[in-house]
Amino acid sequence: MSRLFPYPGCGWPKRVASMVLLWVGLGAVIGVLSAPADGGMIGFLAGALAGMIVLPALGALFGLLGGRWREALVGTACGLVCAIAIAFFSGNSWLASSVSLYLLLGASAGATLPQLCRLQLWLAHEVLAQRQSSYSVRKRRLSPYPRADGPFFRTRASGTSAASQEGIVNP
């Protein structure tokens, strides 16, 4: 696994394409849900077409930012459950407008929040690795044993100190 792609997969083109396709489908659903009820079949088709035109650009942006279609789909499902629960407990009879909003918010959260968590975990890992690295260097400096790169180390030939007390190295 390379440092450029820490997660398995074919890379960013596949991720962007899958996110665009997911958002095309979401655009169709959200467009139908947000269409006026008295528009008839033409209104529903126009709403679906409008959603399918507008939302894939958002999907491409989320795909370029590292979002994955499965996580966005899970966020969409969570948004749907939240919309139905809020509409049920509030006694709202018109469910479509709130469902389309919560679908959009859930999909956006699903596409961005896991990436943010991965970024924070990566940063924490890097900080801990840096701290452990500096701790091991500091531990070596405080070691009571003589180091080969210190000012007073013994040479192999003479067995005496290679540095005089004044700091001048004698060959």
N, CA, C and O of each residue as an XYZ file, in Angstrom:
684
protein
N       0.852     -1.174      0.000
C       0.000      0.000      0.000
C       0.897      1.235      0.000
O       1.821      1.333      0.807
N       0.634      2.149     -0.876
C       1.497      3.315     -1.007
C       1.060      4.433     -0.076
O      -0.033      4.391      0.490
N       1.909      5.419      0.078
C       1.605      6.562      0.935
C       0.592      7.494      0.283
O      -0.107      8.230      0.979
N       0.505      7.469     -1.064
C      -0.431      8.357     -1.741
C      -1.868      7.891     -1.587
O      -2.769      8.720     -1.458
N      -2.105      6.590     -1.598
C      -3.441      6.042     -1.473
C      -3.497      5.159     -0.232
O      -3.268      3.953     -0.328
N      -3.797      5.736      0.939
C      -3.785      4.935      2.155
C      -4.959      3.973      2.265
O      -4.966      3.122      3.154
N      -5.949      4.083      1.391
C      -7.112      3.211      1.439
C      -7.176      2.428      0.143
O      -6.859      2.963     -0.920
N      -7.582      1.167      0.217
C      -7.608      0.365     -1.001
C      -8.646      0.860     -1.994
O      -9.654      1.452     -1.607
N      -8.404      0.624     -3.237
C      -9.323      1.045     -4.290
C      -8.542      1.407     -5.535
O      -7.318      1.279     -5.576
N      -9.248      1.852     -6.536
C      -8.609      2.175     -7.808
C      -8.192      3.634     -7.893
O      -7.653      4.049     -8.919
N      -8.417      4.408     -6.874
C      -7.984      5.789     -6.913
C      -9.130      6.762     -7.065
O     -10.301      6.399     -6.946
N      -8.780      7.976     -7.323
C      -9.773      9.047     -7.315
C     -10.723      9.043     -8.510
O     -11.864      9.472     -8.337
N     -10.345      8.591     -9.709
C     -11.342      8.614    -10.790
C     -12.553      7.731    -10.513
O     -13.688      8.115    -10.797
N     -12.308      6.554     -9.962
C     -13.413      5.654     -9.630
C     -14.263      6.236     -8.509
O     -15.490      6.132     -8.535
N     -13.607      6.852     -7.524
C     -14.334      7.455     -6.402
C     -15.211      8.614     -6.877
O     -16.358      8.742     -6.449
N     -14.676      9.451     -7.754
C     -15.453     10.584     -8.263
C     -16.621     10.092     -9.113
O     -17.733     10.605     -8.991
N     -16.378      9.107     -9.967
C     -17.452      8.591    -10.826
C     -18.566      7.956    -10.007
O     -19.745      8.148    -10.304
N     -18.199      7.203     -8.981
C     -19.240      6.576     -8.160
C     -20.014      7.609     -7.354
O     -21.219      7.457     -7.148
N     -19.336      8.661     -6.893
C     -20.054      9.712     -6.169
C     -20.975     10.486     -7.106
O     -22.076     10.860     -6.702
N     -20.560     10.734     -8.337
C     -21.419     11.433     -9.297
C     -22.665     10.602     -9.590
O     -23.771     11.140     -9.639
N     -22.493      9.293     -9.785
C     -23.654      8.440    -10.054
C     -24.613      8.401     -8.867
O     -25.830      8.423     -9.054
N     -24.082      8.342     -7.660
C     -24.946      8.364     -6.480
C     -25.716      9.677     -6.401
O     -26.908      9.683     -6.096
N     -25.047     10.770     -6.670
C     -25.704     12.073     -6.569
C     -26.659     12.318     -7.731
O     -27.575     13.130     -7.597
N     -26.480     11.644     -8.867
C     -27.486     11.708     -9.930
C     -28.779     11.066     -9.434
O     -29.868     11.607     -9.630
N     -28.646      9.908     -8.790
C     -29.824      9.247     -8.229
C     -30.478     10.060     -7.129
O     -31.703     10.164     -7.063
N     -29.651     10.636     -6.263
C     -30.202     11.492     -5.209
C     -30.874     12.722     -5.794
O     -31.893     13.182     -5.279
N     -30.308     13.255     -6.866
C     -30.916     14.403     -7.526
C     -32.290     14.083     -8.066
O     -33.204     14.905     -7.987
N     -32.440     12.877     -8.620
C     -33.746     12.473     -9.129
C     -34.757     12.346     -7.999
O     -35.889     12.814     -8.119
N     -34.351     11.717     -6.906
C     -35.267     11.531     -5.769
C     -35.614     12.872     -5.130
O     -36.782     13.152     -4.862
N     -34.609     13.691     -4.888
C     -34.852     14.985     -4.246
C     -35.649     15.897     -5.165
O     -36.490     16.663     -4.695
N     -35.398     15.825     -6.470
C     -36.163     16.625     -7.413
C     -37.629     16.251     -7.432
O     -38.488     17.130     -7.497
N     -37.934     14.963     -7.377
C     -39.323     14.517     -7.345
C     -39.983     14.934     -6.039
O     -41.136     15.366     -6.034
N     -39.256     14.807     -4.930
C     -39.843     15.163     -3.633
C     -40.067     16.664     -3.480
O     -40.983     17.087     -2.774
N     -39.248     17.459     -4.129
C     -39.394     18.904     -3.970
C     -40.280     19.539     -5.037
O     -40.532     20.743     -4.990
N     -40.755     18.749     -5.997
C     -41.642     19.274     -7.036
C     -43.014     19.581     -6.436
O     -43.449     18.891     -5.514
N     -43.689     20.588     -6.935
C     -45.033     20.893     -6.425
C     -46.010     19.764     -6.745
O     -45.936     19.141     -7.804
N     -46.907     19.518     -5.828
C     -47.833     18.396     -5.977
C     -48.844     18.626     -7.085
O     -49.325     17.660     -7.677
N     -49.180     19.857     -7.381
C     -50.187     20.126     -8.407
C     -49.583     20.209     -9.805
O     -50.292     20.546    -10.754
N     -48.299     19.913     -9.958
C     -47.642     19.979    -11.260
C     -47.904     18.768    -12.118
O     -47.657     18.800    -13.323
N     -48.394     17.712    -11.533
C     -48.665     16.489    -12.278
C     -47.384     15.773    -12.657
O     -46.324     16.001    -12.074
N     -47.507     14.901    -13.648
C     -46.366     14.094    -14.073
C     -45.277     14.960    -14.695
O     -44.094     14.677    -14.505
N     -45.637     15.987    -15.419
C     -44.639     16.883    -16.021
C     -43.840     17.584    -14.930
O     -42.626     17.739    -15.068
N     -44.484     18.009    -13.859
C     -43.791     18.661    -12.747
C     -42.822     17.731    -12.057
O     -41.726     18.149    -11.683
N     -43.206     16.469    -11.879
C     -42.310     15.496    -11.256
C     -41.104     15.205    -12.140
O     -39.979     15.105    -11.652
N     -41.342     15.071    -13.443
C     -40.224     14.831    -14.368
C     -39.291     16.036    -14.440
O     -38.071     15.884    -14.502
N     -39.876     17.233    -14.429
C     -39.041     18.440    -14.454
C     -38.219     18.561    -13.171
O     -37.049     18.942    -13.212
N     -38.829     18.238    -12.040
C     -38.091     18.279    -10.769
C     -36.968     17.258    -10.742
O     -35.862     17.557    -10.291
N     -37.249     16.047    -11.226
C     -36.217     15.010    -11.264
C     -35.079     15.411    -12.195
O     -33.909     15.217    -11.867
N     -35.415     15.963    -13.344
C     -34.384     16.395    -14.285
C     -33.548     17.541    -13.711
O     -32.329     17.576    -13.876
N     -34.213     18.467    -13.044
C     -33.474     19.578    -12.420
C     -32.528     19.071    -11.339
O     -31.391     19.533    -11.249
N     -32.979     18.131    -10.523
C     -32.102     17.558     -9.497
C     -30.945     16.792    -10.092
O     -29.833     16.818     -9.563
N     -31.208     16.106    -11.202
C     -30.147     15.336    -11.852
C     -29.142     16.234    -12.568
O     -28.033     15.795    -12.872
N     -29.509     17.470    -12.838
C     -28.584     18.417    -13.457
C     -27.736     19.115    -12.394
O     -26.541     19.328    -12.597
N     -28.338     19.465    -11.277
C     -27.668     20.293    -10.278
C     -26.788     19.472     -9.326
O     -25.647     19.857     -9.066
N     -27.286     18.372     -8.812
C     -26.590     17.679     -7.728
C     -25.347     16.874     -8.112
O     -24.495     16.688     -7.243
N     -25.175     16.386     -9.334
C     -23.926     15.676     -9.643
C     -22.669     16.528     -9.491
O     -21.601     15.989     -9.200
N     -22.766     17.826     -9.679
C     -21.595     18.687     -9.455
C     -21.185     18.639     -7.990
O     -19.995     18.633     -7.675
N     -22.163     18.605     -7.098
C     -21.858     18.476     -5.669
C     -21.233     17.116     -5.372
O     -20.312     17.012     -4.561
N     -21.736     16.078     -6.029
C     -21.150     14.751     -5.874
C     -19.722     14.685     -6.370
O     -18.875     14.045     -5.747
N     -19.447     15.346     -7.494
C     -18.074     15.368     -8.011
C     -17.149     16.096     -7.040
O     -16.010     15.676     -6.833
N     -17.630     17.173     -6.453
C     -16.824     17.906     -5.471
C     -16.531     17.035     -4.251
O     -15.395     16.985     -3.779
N     -17.554     16.353     -3.746
C     -17.341     15.468     -2.602
C     -16.423     14.307     -2.957
O     -15.632     13.869     -2.122
N     -16.518     13.806     -4.178
C     -15.627     12.742     -4.614
C     -14.185     13.204     -4.701
O     -13.271     12.468     -4.330
N     -13.976     14.420     -5.191
C     -12.613     14.963     -5.248
C     -12.052     15.236     -3.863
O     -10.841     15.165     -3.652
N     -12.933     15.547     -2.920
C     -12.483     15.781     -1.549
C     -12.233     14.487     -0.785
O     -11.739     14.521      0.342
N     -12.570     13.345     -1.387
C     -12.264     12.068     -0.759
C     -13.474     11.331     -0.235
O     -13.320     10.297      0.414
N     -14.671     11.823     -0.490
C     -15.867     11.144     -0.016
C     -16.097      9.840     -0.762
O     -15.677      9.682     -1.909
N     -16.765      8.914     -0.098
C     -17.061      7.613     -0.691
C     -18.562      7.437     -0.805
O     -19.320      7.941      0.024
N     -18.985      6.729     -1.823
C     -20.414      6.624     -2.093
C     -21.134      5.821     -1.032
O     -22.292      6.115     -0.735
N     -20.495      4.817     -0.448
C     -21.163      4.014      0.586
C     -21.462      4.853      1.821
O     -22.541      4.751      2.406
N     -20.513      5.670      2.206
C     -20.720      6.513      3.388
C     -21.773      7.578      3.130
O     -22.556      7.906      4.020
N     -21.796      8.118      1.920
C     -22.838      9.082      1.571
C     -24.209      8.417      1.536
O     -25.206      9.033      1.911
N     -24.265      7.180      1.094
C     -25.532      6.449      1.077
C     -26.010      6.147      2.493
O     -27.207      6.223      2.771
N     -25.098      5.810      3.378
C     -25.467      5.597      4.786
C     -25.961      6.908      5.395
O     -26.941      6.909      6.140
N     -25.303      8.012      5.091
C     -25.762      9.314      5.567
C     -27.140      9.661      5.031
O     -27.955     10.260      5.732
N     -27.400      9.279      3.778
C     -28.719      9.510      3.186
C     -29.784      8.709      3.923
O     -30.868      9.219      4.208
N     -29.475      7.462      4.227
C     -30.430      6.624      4.966
C     -30.688      7.196      6.365
O     -31.824      7.197      6.841
N     -29.633      7.679      7.015
C     -29.809      8.306      8.333
C     -30.648      9.575      8.226
O     -31.488      9.839      9.087
N     -30.426     10.357      7.181
C     -31.233     11.552      6.955
C     -32.690     11.208      6.722
O     -33.576     11.923      7.190
N     -32.954     10.120      6.004
C     -34.328      9.683      5.761
C     -34.998      9.259      7.061
O     -36.147      9.623      7.315
N     -34.303      8.506      7.869
C     -34.863      8.075      9.158
C     -35.137      9.283     10.049
O     -36.183      9.357     10.693
N     -34.203     10.229     10.087
C     -34.412     11.443     10.904
C     -35.595     12.255     10.398
O     -36.371     12.776     11.199
N     -35.747     12.372      9.094
C     -36.863     13.144      8.535
C     -38.199     12.506      8.869
O     -39.150     13.200      9.229
N     -38.274     11.201      8.754
C     -39.526     10.507      9.065
C     -39.841     10.618     10.554
O     -40.995     10.820     10.931
N     -38.814     10.486     11.406
C     -39.046     10.602     12.849
C     -39.475     12.015     13.235
O     -40.377     12.183     14.055
N     -38.844     13.022     12.661
C     -39.207     14.409     12.989
C     -40.612     14.719     12.485
O     -41.391     15.366     13.185
N     -40.940     14.268     11.288
C     -42.283     14.510     10.765
C     -43.339     13.762     11.587
O     -44.437     14.277     11.795
N     -43.017     12.569     12.047
C     -43.962     11.799     12.844
C     -44.230     12.465     14.193
O     -45.380     12.587     14.616
N     -43.162     12.895     14.864
C     -43.336     13.480     16.189
C     -43.853     14.917     16.151
O     -44.435     15.388     17.128
N     -43.650     15.610     15.048
C     -44.169     16.973     14.963
C     -45.603     17.009     14.435
O     -46.264     18.045     14.516
N     -46.078     15.915     13.910
C     -47.436     15.862     13.398
C     -47.573     16.506     12.038
O     -48.679     16.873     11.641
N     -46.478     16.652     11.314
C     -46.502     17.265      9.991
C     -47.095     16.285      8.984
O     -46.663     15.135      8.907
N     -48.081     16.737      8.214
C     -48.706     15.849      7.234
C     -47.972     15.874      5.893
O     -47.982     14.873      5.177
N     -47.342     16.982      5.539
C     -46.601     17.066      4.285
C     -45.159     16.681      4.554
O     -44.391     17.465      5.111
N     -44.804     15.494      4.164
C     -43.524     14.900      4.518
C     -42.438     15.147      3.472
O     -41.254     15.125      3.808
N     -42.809     15.379      2.223
C     -41.846     15.387      1.118
C     -40.821     16.516      1.223
O     -39.645     16.307      0.926
N     -41.248     17.696      1.635
C     -40.293     18.806      1.680
C     -39.225     18.589      2.751
O     -38.053     18.883      2.517
N     -39.606     18.091      3.897
C     -38.605     17.858      4.941
C     -37.745     16.650      4.609
O     -36.559     16.635      4.942
N     -38.309     15.638      3.963
C     -37.519     14.462      3.600
C     -36.437     14.837      2.587
O     -35.304     14.371      2.700
N     -36.766     15.665      1.609
C     -35.760     16.033      0.617
C     -34.626     16.831      1.247
O     -33.467     16.663      0.869
N     -34.946     17.688      2.193
C     -33.901     18.449      2.887
C     -33.013     17.534      3.717
O     -31.788     17.651      3.675
N     -33.622     16.622      4.471
C     -32.834     15.726      5.315
C     -32.047     14.709      4.495
O     -30.969     14.288      4.915
N     -32.558     14.311      3.348
C     -31.777     13.450      2.465
C     -30.508     14.168      1.997
O     -29.419     13.594      1.992
N     -30.670     15.409      1.610
C     -29.533     16.195      1.143
C     -28.524     16.430      2.265
O     -27.320     16.282      2.056
N     -29.004     16.791      3.443
C     -28.101     17.015      4.576
C     -27.411     15.727      5.018
O     -26.222     15.731      5.336
N     -28.160     14.629      5.037
C     -27.563     13.348      5.426
C     -26.501     12.885      4.452
O     -25.454     12.384      4.861
N     -26.765     13.051      3.158
C     -25.776     12.653      2.157
C     -24.528     13.528      2.244
O     -23.411     13.029      2.100
N     -24.705     14.809      2.474
C     -23.547     15.707      2.611
C     -22.734     15.352      3.847
O     -21.504     15.338      3.803
N     -23.416     15.069      4.944
C     -22.699     14.683      6.162
C     -21.996     13.345      5.981
O     -20.869     13.172      6.445
N     -22.641     12.404      5.319
C     -22.018     11.105      5.090
C     -20.804     11.186      4.182
O     -19.878     10.384      4.304
N     -20.806     12.146      3.275
C     -19.673     12.285      2.354
C     -18.499     13.029      2.986
O     -17.362     12.864      2.544
N     -18.750     13.844      4.013
C     -17.679     14.672      4.558
C     -17.202     14.252      5.948
O     -16.001     14.302      6.209
N     -18.075     13.849      6.826
C     -17.671     13.566      8.210
C     -16.690     12.397      8.351
O     -15.736     12.514      9.120
N     -16.880     11.271      7.642
C     -15.864     10.210      7.762
C     -14.478     10.654      7.307
O     -13.474     10.247      7.890
N     -14.416     11.489      6.267
C     -13.127     12.001      5.824
C     -12.487     12.882      6.890
O     -11.276     12.827      7.105
N     -13.299     13.688      7.553
C     -12.785     14.536      8.615
C     -12.256     13.695      9.767
O     -11.215     14.012     10.342
N     -12.965     12.629     10.106
C     -12.485     11.731     11.162
C     -11.186     11.046     10.759
O     -10.275     10.909     11.575
N     -11.095     10.611      9.493
C      -9.844     10.003      9.027
C      -8.686     10.987      9.079
O      -7.568     10.620      9.440
N      -8.951     12.227      8.720
C      -7.908     13.250      8.762
C      -7.440     13.485     10.189
O      -6.239     13.590     10.437
N      -8.373     13.568     11.130
C      -7.992     13.789     12.524
C      -7.228     12.599     13.092
O      -6.274     12.787     13.847
N      -7.625     11.387     12.746
C      -6.887     10.212     13.206
C      -5.489     10.172     12.604
O      -4.533      9.810     13.291
N      -5.353     10.539     11.328
C      -4.037     10.574     10.705
C      -3.145     11.610     11.378
O      -1.971     11.347     11.638
N      -3.705     12.798     11.664
C      -2.921     13.833     12.344
C      -2.497     13.390     13.738
O      -1.365     13.639     14.151
N      -3.397     12.736     14.463
C      -3.046     12.237     15.796
C      -1.945     11.187     15.703
O      -1.041     11.166     16.539
N      -2.008     10.321     14.701
C      -0.961      9.315     14.513
C       0.381      9.968     14.223
O       1.404      9.560     14.773
N       0.382     10.984     13.358
C       1.626     11.670     13.025
C       2.212     12.404     14.233
O       3.427     12.400     14.433
N       1.356     13.028     15.033
C       1.828     13.736     16.230
C       2.422     12.750     17.231
O       3.474     13.010     17.816
N       1.746     11.614     17.426
C       2.277     10.610     18.349
C       3.584     10.016     17.846
O       4.493      9.769     18.638
N       3.690      9.785     16.557
C       4.944      9.268     16.002
C       6.064     10.281     16.180
O       7.198      9.910     16.484
N       5.754     11.555     15.993
C       6.762     12.595     16.187
C       7.186     12.677     17.649
O       8.368     12.839     17.949
N       6.220     12.566     18.554
C       6.559     12.606     19.984
C       7.416     11.421     20.379
O       8.376     11.573     21.134
N       7.076     10.228     19.869
C       7.875      9.051     20.197
C       9.272      9.183     19.618
O      10.244      8.768     20.249
N       9.385      9.747     18.445
C      10.689      9.939     17.830
C      11.536     10.915     18.637
O      12.717     10.664     18.877
N      10.941     12.021     19.054
C      11.705     12.993     19.842
C      12.003     12.459     21.234
O      13.024     12.817     21.820
N      11.139     11.614     21.773
C      11.397     11.024     23.078
C      12.573     10.068     23.012
O      13.394     10.039     23.929
N      12.673      9.276     21.932
C      13.785      8.344     21.818
C      15.096      9.085     21.600
O      16.132      8.639     22.093
N      15.087     10.210     20.874
C      16.301     11.012     20.689
C      16.720     11.617     22.014
O      17.902     11.606     22.354
N      15.764     12.145     22.765
C      16.077     12.734     24.072
C      16.586     11.672     25.024
O      17.484     11.947     25.820
N      16.041     10.465     24.968
C      16.475      9.379     25.838
C      17.916      8.987     25.513
O      18.697      8.683     26.414
N      18.271      8.994     24.203
C      19.643      8.685     23.824
C      20.604      9.758     24.315
O      21.723      9.440     24.716
N      20.193     11.015     24.292
C      21.075     12.098     24.744
C      21.347     12.019     26.235
O      22.433     12.378     26.689
N      20.371     11.551     26.997
C      20.526     11.480     28.443
C      21.139     10.169     28.900
O      21.273      9.936     30.102
N      21.509      9.320     27.974
C      22.069      8.026     28.317
C      23.454      8.205     28.960
O      24.246      9.023     28.491
N      23.754      7.450     30.027
C      25.061      7.584     30.699
C      26.195      6.918     29.925
O      27.364      7.126     30.250
N      25.874      6.131     28.920
C      26.902      5.435     28.176
C      27.482      6.336     27.101
O      26.753      7.138     26.517
N      28.785      6.225     26.825
C      29.394      7.082     25.811
C      28.874      6.737     24.415
O      28.656      5.572     24.084
N      28.686      7.767     23.620
C      28.199      7.603     22.257
C      29.363      7.737     21.290
O      30.366      8.389     21.580
N      29.207      7.111     20.150
C      30.283      7.150     19.158
C      30.406      8.521     18.517
O      31.471      8.863     18.003
N      29.346      9.310     18.535
C      29.420     10.625     17.913
C      29.596     11.739     18.944
O      29.495     12.917     18.598
N      29.855     11.390     20.193
C      30.046     12.390     21.236
C      31.438     13.005     21.188
O      32.267     12.560     20.395
N      31.722     14.014     22.011
C      33.029     14.680     21.967
C      34.152     13.838     22.545
O      35.312     14.047     22.190
N      33.844     12.886     23.430
C      34.880     12.071     24.063
C      34.608     10.601     23.759
O      33.959      9.915     24.549
N      35.091     10.122     22.642
C      34.938      8.703     22.339
C      36.314      8.117     22.082
O      37.250      8.811     21.686
N      36.402      6.846     22.317
C      37.700      6.178     22.199
C      37.925      5.739     20.761
O      37.009      5.287     20.074
N      39.168      5.885     20.328
C      39.514      5.413     18.990
C      39.924      3.958     19.082
O      40.310      3.481     20.149
N      39.843      3.256     17.971
C      40.194      1.842     17.977
C      41.709      1.630     18.022
O      42.192      0.667     18.617
N      42.431      2.518     17.403
C      43.880      2.308     17.285
C      44.592      2.529     18.616
O      45.362      1.670     19.044
N      44.360      3.628     19.261
C      45.143      3.940     20.443
C      44.432      3.595     21.737
O      45.087      3.358     22.751
N      43.105      3.562     21.727
C      42.393      3.294     22.956
C      42.291      4.533     23.828
O      41.763      4.468     24.938
N      42.790      5.658     23.339
C      42.724      6.891     24.113
C      41.606      7.761     23.559
O      40.984      7.442     22.546
N      41.379      8.833     24.230
C      40.333      9.755     23.808
C      40.757     10.478     22.533
O      41.896     10.928     22.414
N      39.834     10.585     21.585
C      40.145     11.242     20.319
C      40.066     12.733     20.449
O      40.542     13.438     19.559
N      39.488     13.258     21.513
C      39.360     14.703     21.680
C      40.103     15.094     22.948
O      39.998     14.427     23.977
N      40.840     16.165     22.859
C      41.524     16.658     24.034
C      40.546     17.445     24.904
O      39.406     17.683     24.506
N      40.979     17.830     26.044
C      40.117     18.584     26.959
C      39.764     19.962     26.405
O      38.747     20.535     26.794
N      40.583     20.503     25.508
C      40.290     21.811     24.930
C      39.316     21.732     23.762
O      38.889     22.771     23.257
N      38.953     20.536     23.318
C      38.005     20.371     22.257
C      38.640     20.207     20.893
O      37.938     20.212     19.882
N      39.974     20.059     20.844
C      40.668     19.899     19.565
C      40.834     18.395     19.327
O      41.278     17.663     20.212
N      40.481     17.954     18.149
C      40.559     16.525     17.835
C      41.962     16.208     17.372
O      42.477     16.835     16.447
N      42.588     15.219     18.025
C      43.914     14.750     17.643
C      43.774     13.457     16.854
O      43.108     12.529     17.314
N      44.374     13.374     15.700
C      44.259     12.139     14.904
C      45.048     10.995     15.484
O      45.047      9.898     14.926
